[in-house]
Amino acid sequence: MTVALRGRARIDLREDLAQRYDAGASIRTLATQEHRSYGFTRTLLLEAGVELRPRHHRAPTNQPPTQPPTGYGRSHA
């Protein structure tokens, strides 16, 4: 069982997750790396102001992977 995150620890984790998500990591990958659930990881990303990429965003198998499309990531409003 993981410990609930509150205060500065929660802020630090969500900022770290947001940076890694913006760099192209998937929510599933981040959740696995942090030993957290997909839902909790997604919630932290939303708290950080990240605009989530569409689901199933994958390059066709006959082409090399590409960078995530522009326009997704943290909103700077």
Sequence and secondary structure as in RCSB ss.txt:
>XXXX:A:sequence
MTVALRGRARIDLREDLAQRYDAGASIRTLATQEHRSYGFTRTLLLEAGVELRPRHHRAPTNQPPTQPPTGYGRS
HA
>XXXX:A:secstr
      HHHHHHHHHHHHHHHHTT  HHHHHHHHT  HHHHHHHHHHTTEE   TT    TTS      TT EE 
  
